Amino acid sequence: MSKQQLDPLPFHLMIDAYTKCAEGCGSCIEALRERFEMEYSDAHGATSVEAA
C-alpha cells in the first residue's frame, strides 16, 4: 500500500503493478480491495473502488 500511496493507480492496475503474484490464486484480492477502499476513501472521500 505504501507504493500505491506514492504512485496511485486504479485498483486493477494496482494489483498488476504492485503485487507481483506468481501463483495467480487470487486469495489476496479481497483483502487488498478492502484495504484499498478504506485507504482511498480516507484520502479522497470516495466510497468505493469503482469511484477510483
N, C-alpha and C positions, 0 to 999 in steps of 0.2 A: 504494500500500500504506500510505502514511502516513495517508491518510483512513480506511482500514479499521482501522488500529490505534487511531485516536481514537474511531471510531464503528463497532464491529464488527457486521457483518451476515453472514448465511449466504451462501455462495458465489454462488448465482444472484441474490440481491438485490444483492450487491456489484457484480456485473457490470452490472446495470441502473443502479444508483445512481452508480457512480464512473467507468465507462469512457466514457460518452457517445459511443459509437461511431456515427458517422453512416452508415458504409458497410454495417455488419452482415455482414461477410465471415466473422467468427469466427476469423480466423487467430491472434489473440492469446489465445484462450480457454485452450488447453492450457498455454501458458507461464504465464498468470495462475493457473491451477489448481495447477500445480506450486509456484509461489511461495507461494500461499495456504496450501497444505497444509504446506509447510515452516515458514512463519511461525506458522501456527495451532498446529501440533504443538509447536513450540518454546515457545509462550506458554501452551498449555493441556494439553499432554501427550496430545493426541488423535493418531490415526494416519491419519485420512482426512477428506475434506471431508464425507462423509456423517455423520460423528460430530458435525459442527458443528451 
